[in-house]
Amino acid sequence: MPKVNFRLDESLHSTLMRRARGANLSLSGFIRQALEQAVDERKRYVFSSQDEILATSIQILSILATSVGQQSPKALEQGMAQARSILLERGLLGEADRP
């Protein structure tokens, strides 16, 4: 199998790594699939559906949090604390978000 080697700027590399993790692929696997799709005009970008699902989930949760916050600010505060704890436990919070 031929090997390709190229350089990326930090911003593009970070974005590709984030997208690869989101697709549960290695960076090489993600780039390989993206290149395969780039040369086949009939294929749709396979990872966009995951972005759409994430965007829809965020919108739904935002509406729900707004509603709960209006009815019971204490319940919203407790729910957010539990969510932060779960995210922290799974390593999904950045340094700035840690308590």
C-alpha positions in Angstrom: 0.0 0.0 0.0 1.5 3.4 -0.9 2.2 5.8 1.9 1.5 9.5 1.8 3.3 12.0 4.1 2.3 15.7 4.4 2.3 18.5 6.9 -0.7 20.3 8.5 -1.0 23.5 10.4 -1.9 23.1 14.1 -5.5 24.4 13.6 -6.3 22.0 10.8 -4.6 19.1 12.7 -6.7 19.9 15.8 -9.9 20.0 13.8 -9.1 16.8 12.1 -8.3 15.1 15.4 -11.6 16.3 16.9 -13.6 15.1 14.0 -11.8 11.7 13.9 -12.5 11.2 17.6 -16.1 12.2 17.0 -16.3 9.5 14.3 -14.5 7.0 16.5 -11.7 6.6 14.0 -8.0 7.1 14.0 -6.7 10.2 12.3 -5.4 8.0 9.4 -8.7 6.2 9.0 -10.7 9.5 9.1 -8.5 11.1 6.5 -8.5 8.0 4.3 -12.3 7.9 4.3 -12.5 11.7 3.6 -10.2 11.3 0.6 -12.2 8.3 -0.7 -15.3 10.4 -0.5 -13.5 13.4 -2.2 -12.8 11.3 -5.3 -16.3 9.7 -5.5 -18.9 12.3 -6.5 -21.8 10.0 -5.5 -20.8 9.7 -1.8 -22.2 12.1 0.8 -19.9 13.2 3.6 -20.5 10.4 6.1 -19.6 12.3 9.3 -21.9 15.3 8.8 -24.8 13.3 10.1 -23.1 13.0 13.5 -22.6 16.7 13.5 -26.3 17.2 12.7 -27.3 14.8 15.6 -25.0 16.7 18.0 -26.4 20.1 16.9 -30.0 18.9 17.3 -29.2 17.4 20.7 -27.7 20.6 21.9 -30.7 22.6 20.7 -33.1 20.2 22.5 -31.1 20.3 25.7 -30.9 24.1 25.6 -34.7 24.4 25.3 -35.2 21.8 28.1 -32.7 23.6 30.4 -34.4 27.0 29.7 -37.8 25.5 30.6 -36.5 23.7 33.8 -34.6 26.9 34.8 -37.8 29.0 34.5 -39.8 26.5 36.6 -37.2 25.4 39.1 -33.8 27.2 39.1 -32.6 24.8 41.9 -33.4 21.7 39.8 -31.5 23.2 36.9 -28.5 23.9 39.2 -28.5 20.4 40.5 -28.8 18.9 37.0 -25.9 21.1 35.7 -23.7 20.0 38.7 -24.5 16.3 37.9 -23.7 16.8 34.2 -20.4 18.6 35.1 -19.5 15.7 37.4 -20.2 13.1 34.6 -18.3 15.1 32.0 -15.3 15.5 34.4 -15.3 11.8 35.2 -15.2 10.9 31.5 -12.4 13.5 30.7 -14.7 15.6 28.6 -14.1 18.9 30.4 -11.3 21.3 29.5 -9.1 22.8 32.2 -11.0 26.0 32.2 -14.3 24.1 33.0 -12.9 22.2 36.0 -14.1 23.3 39.4 
